[in-house]
Amino acid sequence: MHLVVFGAGGNVGQRIVSEALNRQHRVTAAVRDEATILPQHNLDVVEADATQPTSVAQVSSGRDAIISAISPRPGEDGRPASSLTDAATALIEGARNSGVRRLIIVGGAGSLESAPGLQLVDQPDFPDAYKPEALAQRDALAVYRGSAGDLDWTYISPAAEIHPGRRTGSYRVSGDQLLVNDEGKSTISIEDYAVAVLDEIEKGSHHGQRISVAN
């Protein structure tokens, strides 16, 4: 397949690109600064703006799937953070205009249910530093749920803690519920998260819904 990855220069985006290349897919890395990624075999690098439908459509035309791994955090170079809701709207419209139906979104864990009717972000002990990011991810999910019904989209939330680590190729899948292990912890390596993303593209069946993944 030929995949386009928006936000390919970030921590998660880089692992998704690597996983896709290792599986012999062709990848177009769509980034805000072309100099952040070096082209290689089966990898093209282009500058694009995930918050602009025209840019999304232009870069995505002829591809088999779109992956959004854009971050709500400011860039290390001082660039302001992208609006996730603006990106959601643009990705949906851009996908339609390019004729690409498959859309995978790297989501957040804050809107997962930690208890019946209680989202993780609404718990009293949820860190204030991460709350704006979690709320932005939740708002973006609402856009996909409300406006992307004609597309084959999947929003993939990681565990509460996602970090660089070992690629085991093993993970668990749930729906809107936060996954925890026997010790009550919710974690996943970025490498295994990337495995989950590519598995969903290649053989997934979670169409038009949010899923959560954890080790």
Secondary structure, 3 states (H helix, E strand, C coil): CEEEEECCCCHHHHHHHHHHHHCCCEEEEEECCHHHCCCECCEEEEECCCCCHHHHHHHHCCCCEEEECCCCCCCCCCCCCCCHHHHHHHHHHHHHHHCCCEEEEECCCCCCEEECCEEHHHCCCCCHHHHHHHHHHHHHHHHHHHHCCCCEEEEEECCCEEECCCCCCCCEEECCECCCCCCCCCEEEHHHHHHHHHHHHHHCCCCCEEEEEEC
